[in-house]
Amino acid sequence: MNMIDAAQPGQDATQTALVVFTPSGRRGRFTLGTPLLQAARSLGVDVDSVCGGRSICGRCQVEIGDGQFAKHGIESRAGHASGTGAAELRYAEKRGLKPGRRLSCQTLIQGDLVVDVPPESQVHKQVVRKDAEHRIIEVDPPVKLYYVEVREPDMHDPSGDLRRLEEALAEQWGITGLDCDLRVVQRLQKALRGPGASGGGEGAWTCTVAVREQRVKRLLAVWPGFRDKIYGLAYDIGSTTIACHLCDIETGEVVASGGAMNPQIRFGEDLMSRVSYIMMNPGGDKALTEAVRGALNDLAATVTAQAGLEVEDVLEVTLVGNPIMHHLVLGIDPIELGGAPFALATDQAINIWATEIDLRIHPNARVYVLPCIAGHVGADTAAVILSEEPHKSDDLRLIVDVGTNAEIVLGNRHRLLACSSPTGPAFEGAQISAGQRAAPGAIERVRIDRETLEPRFRIIGSELWSDDEGFAQAMRRTGVTGICGSGIIEVLAEMFLAGIITQDGVIDGGMAARSDRIIADGRTFSYLLYKDGERELRVTQNDVRAIQLAKAALYAGVRLLMDKLGVDQVDRITLAGAFGSHIDVKYAMVLGLIPDCDLTKVVAGGNAAGTGARIALVNRGARAEIEQIVRRVEKIETAVEPMFQQHFVEAMALPHKTAAFPNLAAVVDLPAPKVSDGGDGEGGRRRRRRG
């Protein structure tokens, strides 16, 4: 094997290179000349290939990062890989390769590299769980259709076509005072004269127009004859995934939905890594902007094709995202958001042409971007508020949109507070030894027997548990490939409830006497969740620590808002976001992601940000409403709050070092606090502190 952890004695360190694969985050050192596909397989990176590395199938395509990647401590350049060889050139000539793509089977390591494996090159395709939630939405569309009959031109009345169209709208619909764009005028004469000859064909001198009412009334589009459908797109741009909903604007119906990984992941898994990339690589912001806009166009093409429509049928778009995503999609350099005072370029709602952000839909389509709240609390949080309506509630409500960056809202109709907490990508499977993003074959549900410590689990793609008859046959299609976010939460919570993990998050080596699933792992211990031949899925001490850090950051943000309101209890909790919607709320509370609350009043809210974007898409009144509400929200910046660190330290314990959980204890048998029998998490060998 060509992978090594470090230069070995007698080996020239200059003959090895560090390679980091994204989005998995797996890394290793390899001897120069190792094919990228071989390096990926040795690390367990999910790269597809069916031709045995002969550059025939083209499934192993990757993209090589270019620039300084501070998070990985690496400089990656295209020149750190071998040049394009004859086999790769033949494939590109016959089948084509996207710009920047390489075949990993033909690309040799020549220096340090950051290598992105795009979704289409992964064997186990990502499940982007951001479907449209069923929701009754009041419809007050910002764009409406009007069918009109326009009088023909007359030699004795030299009025223009636009003037006669405006007269028809005033007479037949009472619509006056319209603004009109040049793009409408450019299409007007052909639309009015219909498909026939210059004198007019069947349906001539009738047309359907789209009128947009957003501050001013504007003639947006014109089509010949009768048309009764108009469509819009609602985007939720997350740092990890992007959701897109195609809606009938006049009915609010979701016609099609799609989701994709955010291609910016190759520049950094978390937001600050992307800002760091921009800081260290001049022009990096343009690369990130181009990547996310490309994803928006791909999704637009996907969902319109799914509905049997054309992209030009889309006339209205709404966008939500965290502040850094917001700035990047708009082409604004987000560097100011990388440090105090975290100044936004704008915190107001934005109305622009779709062409201004390179969206390839109707050429005169408009985009409405919801307002941001603060430097770390974005338009996605505004959309969550619009969807969940805490400002209309008498109950004290806590809403947590769980993701790479957690957005937190606390309050009711009297007062609303919001903050953001940097949880990182651990909840989504990154930084976990056997972790992966949600895809068929990933473990998503876990139960551990309290006596035997034996696990049983369920994988994405099958409703059967691992101890059910027929599971072995059902999982042959996918295999058991790793552990996704919801599975990580459940296995850790179950390990804690079974006594395998102590309150301080130490895997208790003393439990090895009860089960051979507790395995010495260097100076620590790990728990063997699954084994198939040589392949093992373990939960390591480092995995536990990664989740502790993420959940402590989340809880500390919540506790900070509770301090500001002077409360120790909340009435209701909503877990929103793709991850928040798929974790068992009981296990979330067992680990201490959220404070104690009546479990019957803790619910999964689905993709609340996406729902808020849909509401804003089909209801113009909701736009004015959220623009007013966000000005009332009190913004708390966790980075400068002195109490955040104390709350963070106390929240490292399971479920918490000092906070009581009486509601949870009433329904879950919480273990008594204990100290690891196997030592301090160092494999039973305590290290003497140096004086």
Secondary structure as GFF3:
##gff-version 3
##sequence-region A 1 691
A	DSSP	beta_strand	3	4	.	.	.	ID=ss1
A	DSSP	three_ten_helix	13	15	.	.	.	ID=ss2
A	DSSP	beta_strand	16	22	.	.	.	ID=ss3
A	DSSP	beta_strand	27	31	.	.	.	ID=ss4
A	DSSP	alpha_helix	36	43	.	.	.	ID=ss5
A	DSSP	beta_strand	61	64	.	.	.	ID=ss6
A	DSSP	beta_strand	67	69	.	.	.	ID=ss7
A	DSSP	beta_strand	74	76	.	.	.	ID=ss8
A	DSSP	three_ten_helix	78	80	.	.	.	ID=ss9
A	DSSP	alpha_helix	86	94	.	.	.	ID=ss10
A	DSSP	beta_strand	101	103	.	.	.	ID=ss11
A	DSSP	beta_strand	113	116	.	.	.	ID=ss12
A	DSSP	three_ten_helix	119	121	.	.	.	ID=ss13
A	DSSP	beta_strand	143	149	.	.	.	ID=ss14
A	DSSP	alpha_helix	161	173	.	.	.	ID=ss15
A	DSSP	beta_strand	179	180	.	.	.	ID=ss16
A	DSSP	alpha_helix	182	193	.	.	.	ID=ss17
A	DSSP	beta_strand	206	213	.	.	.	ID=ss18
A	DSSP	beta_strand	217	224	.	.	.	ID=ss19
A	DSSP	beta_strand	231	237	.	.	.	ID=ss20
A	DSSP	beta_strand	241	248	.	.	.	ID=ss21
A	DSSP	beta_strand	254	261	.	.	.	ID=ss22
A	DSSP	three_ten_helix	263	267	.	.	.	ID=ss23
A	DSSP	alpha_helix	271	280	.	.	.	ID=ss24
A	DSSP	alpha_helix	284	306	.	.	.	ID=ss25
A	DSSP	three_ten_helix	311	313	.	.	.	ID=ss26
A	DSSP	beta_strand	314	321	.	.	.	ID=ss27
A	DSSP	alpha_helix	323	329	.	.	.	ID=ss28
A	DSSP	three_ten_helix	335	338	.	.	.	ID=ss29
A	DSSP	beta_strand	350	353	.	.	.	ID=ss30
A	DSSP	three_ten_helix	354	357	.	.	.	ID=ss31
A	DSSP	beta_strand	366	369	.	.	.	ID=ss32
A	DSSP	alpha_helix	379	388	.	.	.	ID=ss33
A	DSSP	three_ten_helix	390	392	.	.	.	ID=ss34
A	DSSP	beta_strand	397	401	.	.	.	ID=ss35
A	DSSP	beta_strand	406	411	.	.	.	ID=ss36
A	DSSP	beta_strand	416	421	.	.	.	ID=ss37
A	DSSP	three_ten_helix	426	428	.	.	.	ID=ss38
A	DSSP	beta_strand	442	448	.	.	.	ID=ss39
A	DSSP	beta_strand	455	459	.	.	.	ID=ss40
A	DSSP	alpha_helix	471	474	.	.	.	ID=ss41
A	DSSP	three_ten_helix	475	477	.	.	.	ID=ss42
A	DSSP	beta_strand	482	483	.	.	.	ID=ss43
A	DSSP	alpha_helix	485	497	.	.	.	ID=ss44
A	DSSP	three_ten_helix	509	513	.	.	.	ID=ss45
A	DSSP	beta_strand	518	521	.	.	.	ID=ss46
A	DSSP	beta_strand	524	532	.	.	.	ID=ss47
A	DSSP	beta_strand	535	539	.	.	.	ID=ss48
A	DSSP	alpha_helix	541	565	.	.	.	ID=ss49
A	DSSP	beta_strand	572	576	.	.	.	ID=ss50
A	DSSP	alpha_helix	577	580	.	.	.	ID=ss51
A	DSSP	alpha_helix	585	591	.	.	.	ID=ss52
A	DSSP	three_ten_helix	599	601	.	.	.	ID=ss53
A	DSSP	beta_strand	602	606	.	.	.	ID=ss54
A	DSSP	alpha_helix	608	618	.	.	.	ID=ss55
A	DSSP	alpha_helix	620	632	.	.	.	ID=ss56
A	DSSP	beta_strand	634	635	.	.	.	ID=ss57
A	DSSP	three_ten_helix	638	640	.	.	.	ID=ss58
A	DSSP	alpha_helix	643	650	.	.	.	ID=ss59
A	DSSP	alpha_helix	662	665	.	.	.	ID=ss60
###
